[in-house]
Amino acid sequence: MYICHTLAEAQVQPIDGFTVGRTRAAAPPGVPVALRSATRQRVTSGRFAPVMHHPITMVKWVIEGEAAIAVEGRRLKFGPGDVAVYVPSIPHQFWVVSDTADMC
């Protein structure tokens, strides 16, 4: 496994925002993909904590600011209007690299 961060990096902190979601129950039978939650949040710069839940697919959309995703050792920046997709089979890391960012 690769490491693209240092222990001295600050973690992203929420400034404001909101989250909506459904119960933790399994998706209805026959539904291959079900949205679990959606969050829109303004956050500080830093590294997002790793996701340690059940296997999920995560989509991060930058509305304002700049972020980065590291996949298989490559760190790629993305900004307003860009979307990064995480699938549970590929190790990843996310950062906010601007002072603040507005993200979904």
N, C-alpha and C positions, 0 to 999 in steps of 0.2 A: 504494500500500500504506500502511496506517496503522501508527502506532507507539504503543503504549499503555504503554510502559515507559521508564525512563530508564537511562542507562549505569551509574548509581550503584547500581542495584538488585542485591542479592545474589542469587546463584543458589541454588536448593534444594540442600541437602546431605543425603545419606542418614544416618540414625542407626542403624537396623538393619532387617532384613527379609530376604526371599528372592525368587528368581525361578526359574520353571520354564519350559522352552521346548522346541521341537522343532528339528530341523535347518533350515538355510536353504533346503532343497530346495523346489521349487514344490509347491503343494497337489496332491493326487492328482487325476487327470482326473475331471471330473464333480462336483467339490466346489466350490461357488461361494464359500464362505467357510471359511477354516481358521485356527484360533487359532495364532498364532506364539509368543507368550509371555504369561505372567501374572506380575505382580509384586505383592507386598504389602510395603509399606515405610513405616516411620515416617521423616518428613523434617522438616527445619527450614523456617522461613518463607523466602520468596523466590520467584523466578521460575524455572520449569522451562526448561531449554535447549530451543531449537526442535528438532523432529524432522527430521532431514535424510536419511531413508532412502527406500526405495521407497515408492510411494503405499500408505498404510495407513489403516485406520480404528482409532481409539483410543478406549477408554472409560475414563474416570477416575471412580472411586467413592470418596467420602469416607466412611470408617468413623468417624473421630473428628477434630475440628478443623474448619477452614473453608478453602475454596479459592475461586478465581475463574477464570473463563474470559472471554477477550475475543474476540468474533467480530464482524467488520465494524465495529470501533470501539466496540462496547458491551461494558462489563465487567460481568459478572453473577456474583454470589456463589452458592456452593452448599456445603452442609454435610452432616452425618451422614445417611446414607441417600440422598443425592442423587447423581445420575450426570450427567456431562457427556460428550457424544459429539463427537469430532472426526472429520470426513471430510476427505480430502486436497484436495478441491476448494475449501475455504473457509479462508483464512488465519486463524490463531488464535494465542492465547497462554494459558498456564496459570500461576497463582500459588498458593502457600500463603499465606494471609493471617493465620492464627493462629500462635502461637509455634512449634507443631509440628502435624503432621497424620499420621494413620494412613490410608493410601490403598491402593487396588488399582488 
